[in-house]
């Protein structure tokens, strides 16, 4: 009896693993490239980042806010995604006083009910465009749309949410 139950559990795990492995490119591909979640540069290769940095080093003065339009406020004052998940999501972000950080926290925690999935391509770069891509990816359950998000925290939240929805859908069946 124990062997039968163990065999059934093993078969279930193998079937689930096979299904996710078979469909991995459907959820994590951008064009012909497979998305690599371990890349710390947010989807860019290290060579591309080094090239951009060497080009920018010629300029005497660079503005960090111009090079990263998705940053809300001063980058040093920005709350880290891991800190938001640990400290603020359980409180529904109530203890954050800055309105921009509050909205950002709601987006990271998935608490903001904004289903704006219009024309994300036509929007100006920034937080609203990133939120639009996040909502579109969640509605379509397509993690490759998360790669169009510039903000690292929103991109991570988008990918996690899409994966959760896919896994929840599979568990219901």
Phi, psi and omega per residue, in radians:
X1 nan -0.759 3.134
X2 -1.141 -0.619 3.140
X3 -1.171 -0.634 3.136
X4 -1.165 -0.785 3.129
X5 -1.113 -0.766 3.115
X6 -1.084 -0.727 3.121
X7 -1.128 -0.692 3.124
X8 -1.163 -0.739 3.103
X9 -1.110 -0.759 3.121
X10 -1.095 -0.731 3.107
X11 -1.103 -0.695 3.109
X12 -1.112 -0.749 3.121
X13 -1.142 -0.752 3.132
X14 -1.123 -0.752 3.138
X15 -1.097 -0.796 3.136
X16 -1.102 -0.777 3.116
X17 -1.090 -0.744 3.118
X18 -1.095 -0.766 -3.118
X19 -1.096 -0.820 3.131
X20 -1.140 -0.684 3.127
X21 -1.152 -0.709 -3.119
X22 -1.142 -0.656 -3.064
X23 -1.773 0.269 -3.063
X24 -1.100 -0.635 -3.112
X25 -1.270 -0.422 3.104
X26 -1.136 -0.641 -3.063
X27 -1.693 -0.455 -3.031
X28 -2.223 0.905 3.058
X29 -2.313 2.603 3.074
X30 -2.249 1.873 -3.029
X31 1.157 -2.130 3.106
X32 -1.732 -0.026 -3.092
X33 -1.709 2.483 3.046
X34 -1.516 2.338 -3.136
X35 -1.191 2.348 3.118
X36 -1.936 1.930 -3.048
X37 -1.267 -0.286 -3.109
X38 -1.482 0.001 -3.101
X39 -1.371 1.982 -3.062
X40 -1.292 -0.144 -3.092
X41 -1.612 0.209 3.062
X42 1.293 0.647 3.054
X43 1.728 -0.230 3.104
X44 -1.614 2.630 3.068
X45 -1.325 2.758 -3.108
X46 -1.114 -0.613 3.140
X47 -1.101 -0.726 3.133
X48 -1.113 -0.721 3.135
X49 -1.133 -0.739 3.120
X50 -1.100 -0.688 3.111
X51 -1.111 -0.742 3.127
X52 -1.129 -0.701 3.139
X53 -1.156 -0.674 3.137
X54 -1.208 -0.594 3.083
X55 -1.182 -0.707 -3.117
X56 -1.297 -0.344 -3.124
X57 -1.230 -0.321 3.096
X58 -1.239 -0.510 3.126
X59 -1.283 2.406 -3.133
X60 -1.278 -0.783 3.138
X61 -2.153 2.224 3.083
X62 -2.097 2.541 3.134
X63 -1.834 2.067 -3.107
X64 -1.091 -0.597 -3.108
X65 -1.229 -0.529 3.091
X66 -1.265 -0.641 -3.113
X67 -1.313 -0.390 3.114
X68 -2.308 1.471 -3.046
X69 -1.219 -0.174 -3.085
X70 -1.538 -0.113 -3.120
X71 -1.305 2.262 3.079
X72 -1.680 2.064 3.135
X73 1.338 -2.868 -3.122
X74 -1.314 2.293 -3.108
X75 -1.011 -0.563 3.124
X76 -1.219 -0.499 -3.126
X77 -1.482 -0.164 -3.070
X78 -1.183 2.348 3.121
X79 -1.372 2.337 3.141
X80 -1.232 2.617 -3.124
X81 -1.049 -0.756 -3.132
X82 -1.119 -0.631 3.107
X83 -1.176 -0.686 3.107
X84 -1.082 -0.829 -3.107
X85 -1.093 -0.688 -3.092
X86 -1.332 -0.803 -2.956
X87 -1.710 -0.609 -2.901
X88 -1.873 -0.467 -3.082
X89 -1.124 -0.656 3.122
X90 -1.123 -0.495 3.132
X91 -1.636 0.065 -3.066
X92 1.009 0.615 3.033
X93 1.112 0.319 -3.075
X94 -1.138 -0.494 -3.052
X95 -1.469 0.016 3.127
X96 -1.600 2.176 -3.049
X97 -1.615 -0.551 -3.117
X98 -1.246 2.183 -3.087
X99 -1.045 -0.676 -3.134
X100 -1.178 -0.758 3.106
X101 -1.174 -0.589 3.117
X102 -1.116 -0.827 3.107
X103 -1.090 -0.711 3.115
X104 -1.088 -0.756 3.123
X105 -1.071 -0.773 3.120
X106 -1.060 -0.678 3.118
X107 -1.166 -0.770 -3.125
X108 -1.111 -0.724 -3.101
X109 -1.382 -0.197 -3.127
X110 1.326 0.464 -3.088
X111 -1.709 -0.203 -3.082
X112 -1.497 2.205 -3.135
X113 -1.639 1.385 3.116
X114 -2.266 1.869 -3.085
X115 -1.832 0.660 3.099
X116 -1.227 1.832 3.138
X117 -2.174 0.722 3.135
X118 -1.265 -2.472 -3.123
X119 -1.462 1.624 -3.112
X120 -1.224 -0.541 -3.129
X121 -1.112 -0.657 -3.069
X122 -1.402 -0.113 -3.101
X123 -1.413 2.701 3.072
X124 -1.267 2.510 -3.121
X125 -1.060 2.476 3.131
X126 2.606 -2.900 -3.058
X127 -1.085 -0.745 -3.106
X128 -1.094 -0.698 3.127
X129 -1.164 -0.747 3.110
X130 -1.081 -0.710 3.117
X131 -1.151 -0.668 3.098
X132 -1.066 -0.804 3.120
X133 -1.111 -0.670 3.132
X134 -1.091 -0.843 -3.134
X135 -1.115 -0.678 3.125
X136 -1.134 -0.747 3.124
X137 -1.110 -0.704 -3.140
X138 -1.188 -0.765 -3.136
X139 -1.132 -0.666 -3.126
X140 -1.570 -0.120 -3.084
X141 0.921 0.862 -3.103
X142 -2.241 1.752 -3.070
X143 -1.190 -0.312 3.127
X144 -1.176 -0.409 3.071
X145 -1.218 -0.405 3.101
X146 -1.138 -0.409 -3.139
X147 -1.193 -0.278 3.130
X148 -1.471 -0.043 3.140
X149 -1.516 2.277 -3.125
X150 -1.454 -0.633 -3.095
X151 -1.270 2.155 -3.076
X152 -1.078 -0.693 -3.135
X153 -1.170 -0.762 3.108
X154 -1.179 -0.630 3.115
X155 -1.092 -0.786 3.126
X156 -1.124 -0.750 3.120
X157 -1.113 -0.673 3.118
X158 -1.098 -0.853 -3.122
X159 -1.101 -0.731 3.121
X160 -1.107 -0.745 -3.113
X161 -1.149 -0.742 3.120
X162 -1.091 -0.773 3.110
X163 -1.086 -0.749 3.118
X164 -1.057 -0.782 -3.139
X165 -1.112 -0.708 3.128
X166 -1.131 -0.798 -3.138
X167 -1.175 -0.670 3.088
X168 -1.108 -0.683 3.116
X169 -1.111 -0.698 3.140
X170 -1.219 -0.597 3.132
X171 -1.237 -0.511 3.121
X172 -1.218 -0.653 -3.127
X173 -1.238 nan nan
